[in-house]
Amino acid sequence: MVRPDLKKWDQNVEDMRRLSLEVPHPRSRERFQAMSMIDSGQKNASQWAKHIKRRKQTVLDWVHQYNELGPDSLHYQPSGGGRPNSMEPKKKDH
């Protein structure tokens, strides 16, 4: 079973719970809450993914990311995404 390695980053379940309540972005809070739930044994990654309606692989990615890069890696960073579709017609080059 994949679990967050809190000791590696000198953290504990209480740290994860606190961060899940204090960090500003809801997606970051969701990630810290996942670490808390999985580390405490309340749920595994699959159960937590189902509970929050995410893909299991997404939650597993969060755990691996945390284990490799530490807690700062769980803070949500907007990707910018694709360009929105414009309602304006495309201009023709003449």
Buried (B, 14 or more C-beta within 10 A) or exposed (E): EEBBBBEEBEBBBEBBBBBBEEBEEEEBBBBBBBBBBBBBEEBBBBBBBEEBEBEBEEBBBBBBBBBEEBBEBBBBEEEEEEEEEEEEEEEEEE
